[in-house]
Amino acid sequence: MNNTEVCDTEPPPSSAPMNGRFDVVVIGAGLAGCTAARLFALQDLRVALVEHHSDMAAFKRLCTHFIQASATPTLRHLGLDRLIEDAGGLRNGVDIWTRYGWTGDVAPLDKNGEPAFGYNIRRQTLDPILRQLTMNTPGVTTLFGCGVSGLVKKDSVVSGVNLGGSRTGVVSAPLIVGADGRSSPLATLAGIKPTSSENCRFGAIRAYHGVSLRRGTCSQMWLRGPETGYVFPNDNNVTVIAYMATKDKLDGFRGNPGEALERSMAGFPDAPDLASAEPLDNALLIKDYPNLWRQPAVGNIAFVGDALMSIDPLWGVGCGFAFQTAEWLVDTVTPALRQGHPIAPALHSYARRVSRELNGHRFLIVDFSRRRGLNAIERLNFSAAAKDAAAARHLHAFGARLIGPAKFLSPGALLRAAWVDLRRPAARSAQPDALV
């Protein structure tokens, strides 16, 4: 059965014990945590899902609200894709502008040769849907309003967590999953420090109702020297507008971030008309967002989602990788848990998969976060994509994280891009004098 216990309200029913032994304890009920909890439970494992918010409608505010296509299989395994569409989430593609012109919204192809897509949906819509889906999953005991106040160890190995809040208790399991965000209190308690690197950009983001879009309902992105702009059409006729730039431009945003955001976006080609749009909230100004990442597994603690890797949001990979890393963990560790075997070899396999799947993406994203514009290889690929549909599809396959850096930057792919760039005329939307 599934139980729900709220630690800072009335005592829970006796069927939902505060102290208990589970197969898995998951800390954090965001995208990664709920995904891990539900998928483990669907494998007939007993899961405790611990979340410090008591409000079921809580959601992450700093987000591009963009789920790349690589995560769509995980959404289907969760049964979440149908719920997203029922809630008004939009199947997404993206059209990218550089000085070489628009790439076009050319859908990449999945493994079956079908057009691939992810979803645009606001987190205030998505998070409660996924949380409710997880709560209703047999085998999941949800403990809301409960923080982690300490770790329980046996023979120097973490075997459980002490719950904080108005009620206390201990939940224990062979596997503890950290899905509690980039600051990860679990990691802090365990003394597991992240690796970090500087991000030279700041950002501003705001949601609007009734935006007049000039390039359809696909997502749009502008890359112009040190500036990046975004348009993310979302559910319920809401459009999320975002702008990022190097920190030398930050002072112009401090006084009125919303006004500065609109002024900056207006300078991009084919930018949406925000004059008649209705802002839904104040602009969120992100002054500093260092790149952070942790080891995938330490002892019997495994990290997923932002607790594992939280890097420059410019490329919009956070939501998709949250879903995917949670599923990778479930896939690798479930057999050992079900058979009662030691989980150390399985966690080693999980760490290897994270390294294989994410390290290349992380390297390129972190590298770009230190630069003011495109390097020579990036210029070649964007130039070719603006001139040729096949080159655009290859670029978008990488942007959707359907392929990795090795395939994207293979000698054959680069030779073809160079051939296209030399033989094809410039796109009509090109602005050769613009910054790169």
N, C-alpha and C positions, 0 to 999 in steps of 0.2 A: 504494500500500500504506500501511498505518498502522504507525508505529514508536513504540516507547516507550523512553525513555532516562531513567535515574535518575542524577542527577549526583553523588550522594554515595555510590555503591556501586561495584561493579566496572565496568570500562570497558564501554560498550555495544557491541552488534554493529555491524559496519561498515556495515550497511544503514541505520543511524540516525545520520547525521553530526552532530557537535557544531556545525560551522560550515555554514551553508547559506543559500540564498536561497529565500524563500517569497513567496507572494502576500500573506499576512497573518501577522503575529505577534500573538498574543493573550497578554496578561499576566494570569494569574489563572484558575484552573480551578474557580471556584465556579459558581453558577447562570448568571450572565450570560456568563462566559467560555466555559464549555462550550457554551452555546447558540450563541454567535457562532461558535465553532470548528466545531461540527457543521454548522450551516446554511451556512457558507461552503464547507465541504468538500463538502456535497451539491450545491453549484453548480460542482463540479469545480475548485475552487481549492485550492492547497497551503497548509496552515496549520501553523504552529508554535505549540503551546500550552505556555506556560511557567508552572510552578507551584512556589512555594517549598517547599510541603509535599512530603515524600517518601512520606508515608503516604496510600495511596489512599483510606482510610476517613476521612480528616479531614473535619470538617464545621463549619459555623458554629453556634455555641452561642446567641448572642443573636439570637433570631428568634421571631416569633409562630407559625411553622410553618403559615401560612395563605396560600394562593395564591388571589387573587381571580379571579372568573370572566372578567375581561377578558383574562387570560393563557391561557385554555384553548385557543384556536385555535393559539397558539404551541406548547403542549404536544403538540397533535395533529400539527403539522408536524414536530416533533422525533421523533415516535413514542414520546413519553414518557408519554402519558396511560394507555396500556395497562399499561405497566410500573408506574406508580404504583398502579393498581387491583390489579394482581397482587401488589404488596407490601403490600396492606392499607390503602392510602390511602383516605380517605373523601371522597366528594363533599360539598362544603360548602354550607351556607346559614348565615344568621345571624339571631338573634332579639335585638332590642335593647330594653333597658328604660331608660326615663327616668321622671320623676315622672308623666308622662302615661300610663304603662302600657307593656306589651309591644307591639312592632310586629308580632309574629308572624313566622314563618319563611316569608315570601312570596317565592317565587323571582322574580327579574326575568326578562325575556324577551330572548333574543338576536335577531339580525337576521332570523332565520327564524321568529320567533314562538314558539320552543321555550324551555322553562325552562332558564335558564343556571345553571351551577355552576362552582365552582373545586374545589380539593382541600385537605384537611388531611392533611399527612404530615410526620413529624419529619425534620429535616435530617440526622440521623444515618442515616436510611433513604434519603432522597432523594438526597443529595449523591453517595454512592458509586455509586448506580444511574446517575445522569446522567453521572458521570465515566467509568464503564465503557462506556456507550453511545457517548460521544464518542471514547474511545480506540479503539473498534472501527470507527470511521468511516473508510473509505479516504480518504486525503488529509490526515489529521491526524497530525502527529508530536508526541507528548507528551513534554515535558521536565520531569520531576518532580524535586523537590529542588534546583531551580535558581532562584536569585533574580536580580534585575536589578541589576548592579553599576555600570552606566554606560550612557550613550547614545552611539551612533555617528552622526556627522553628516557630511553631504556637502553642500557649498554652503549651510551654515547650516540644513539641513533634516535632521531625524532620519531616518536610513535603516535603523537597526537597534539592537539592544541587546547589551551585553556581559553574558554569563551569569556569575553567581557560584556559589559552592559549591566542592566539592573538585575539580571540573573546570571549565575555563573555555572560552569560545568566543564566537562572534558569530553571531546570527541576524538577517537583514535582510529587509525587505519594503517595498513602497510604503505599506502601511497598518500602523500600530501601534495596537492596541486595548488601552486600559486597563480591565481588569476586576478590578483588584486591591484592591477594597474602599475604604471611606471614607477611610482614611489614604493610599491610593494612592502607594506608593514611586515608581512611574513618573511621576506628576504632580510629586512632589517633585524628582526628578532633572531634570525638564523645566522646573522653575521655575513651574509652573502652580498658583496658589494658589486654594483654594476660597473661595466666599462663605459666611459663617456667620451664624447668629442664635441667640439664646438659646432654650432650651427650659426652661420653668419646672417641669417634672415630673421625678420619678425613677420608677423601676420595679422590681418584683420579679417573678421568674418561676420556676416549678418544675414538674417533670413528676411525675405520680402514676400508679400502676397501680390499677385497680379502683375508680375514682371512681363514686359513686352519683349519677347525673344525674337532675335533676328535670324537665327540659324536653326530653328526647329527645337525639338525637345531633347536632343542629345546633350550630354555635358560638353562644355567648351573650355578650352584652356589656351592661355596666351603665354608665350615665353619670349620676352624681349629684354635682352641684356640682364640687368639685375632685378627686373620686375617679372612677376608671374601673376596672372589673373585667372579666375575660375568662375564658371556659371554651372550650378548643379540644380537642374529642375528636379523637384521632389513631389511627394504625395500632397494631395489637397491644394494644388495650384500654388505651392510654396516653392520659391527658388532661393537657394543658398548662394550668396555671392562672397567670394574670398579674394584677397589680394595679399601677396607676399613680396618682400623686397629686402635688399641688404640694409643693415642697421643704420647706415648713414642717412636713410630717409625716415627713420623712426620719429624724429622730433616733429615732423609735420603731421603726425598722427596723435600726438599726446593730448592736444587740447580737445579735439572733436573727431574721434576715430571714424564715426559714421560718415561725416561730411568728407573727410579725407579719402575714405574708401570709395565713395561715389565719384569723387573728382578723379581719382587715379584710374578707376575702371573706365571712365568716359573717354580716356585717351587711347584705348585699344581699338583696332579695326573691328567693325561690326559688333561693337559692344552693345549689350542690352540697354534699352531705354528705362532708366530708373525714375524718371521724372514723375510718372503717375503711379509708381508702385508704392505699396504700403509697408513700411518697416514693421516687423513683428516684435522686435526687441532692440535693445541697445547693441551696438557693434561690440564684439568681443575682440580686444586687442591682446595679442600674444607677443610680449616683448622679447622673450627669450625661450627657446625650446631646444636644449641640448640633446644630442643623440645619446640614447642609453640602450645598453643590451647586457644580458646576463647569461651565464652558463645555462644550458637547457635543463640540466639535472645536477643536483648536488646531494649526495646521500640518497635518501628516499623522497626528496622534495623535487618536484618538476615544475617548470614555469611555462606558461602559455600566454598568448596575447601580449598586451603591453608590458606585463611583468617580465616577459622574455625579451621583447624588443620593442622599443618605442623611439622611432627615429623621425627625421624630417618629414612632416606631413605633406610636403609639397607634391609628392607623387601618389598620395591617397591609398597607401597599401595597408593601413592599420586595421581596418575592419576585416578585410579579406584574410589577412594573415592571422588574425585572432581566431576566426572560424577554422582555418586550415591547421594551425598548430595544435589546437585542441583535438581535432580528429586524428592527426598523426600520433599524438600521445595515446589516445584510446586504442588505435589500431595496434600499436607496438606493445602496450603493457597489458591489455586485456587477457591474452592467453595465460600469462604467468599468474595474474590475479585469480582467474577462474580455476586454475589447477593447483593453487596454493604454493607455487614455486617462488624462489627468490626473484625479486623484481630488478635487481641490479643489472643483469645482462639486457633486459628489455629497456631500461632507462638509458643504457649505453647506446642501444640501437636507435632510440628516439633522438638522442643527442647527435648521432651521426646523420640522421635524416634531416634534422634542423640545419646542420652544417651544410649538407649537400644541397638542400633546397633554398636556403636563405642567405648564406654567406656572400654569394656573388651579388645578389640584389642589394644587400646591406652595404657592401663595399662601394657600389656605384652611387647609391643614394647618399651615403655619408660623404663621398668625394664631391658630389655636386653641391652639398650643403656648405662647402667651404669656398665655392667659386662664385663668380659674378655672372657667369654666362656659359654658353655651350662650348665644349671643346671641339677639336677638329673632327673626330669620329661622330659626335652627336650632330654636328652641322651637316656632315655627309648624309646621315640617315634621314634627318628632317628635310633636307633638300630633295632627296630622292622620293620621299613619301609625298611631298607636295606635287610631284610630277607624275607619279606612277601608282596605280591602285594596288599592285602586288607589293610594292615597297611599303605602301601605307599599311596594308594588312599585316606585313611582317613587323612593322613598328608597333602597331596596336596589339599584336599578339604578345609582344614583350611588355607593353604597358599594362595589359590585363594580367600579366604574370602567368600566362599560359606556356611560355617558354622562358628559359633562363638565359643569363648573359652569354654562356658558351655558344648556344645556338644563334642568339641574336647577333653576336659579333663574330660569327664563324667566317673564315676566309672567303667562302663562297658567297655568303650574304653581303660582305663588304665589297667584293668584286662586282656583284650585280648592282649594288647601290652606286658604285663609282661609274659603272657603264650607263646607268639611267641618268645620273647627274651630268655626264658629259654629252649624252646624245639627245636628251629631251629638252625642250624649251622651258623657260621659267614659267611658273604658274601665274595666272592672271592676278591672283591675290597677293603676289609677292611685293615686298617693299625693300628693295636692295639696300637702301640707305639706313634701314632700321638697325638698332643694336642687336647683337647676337649674344 
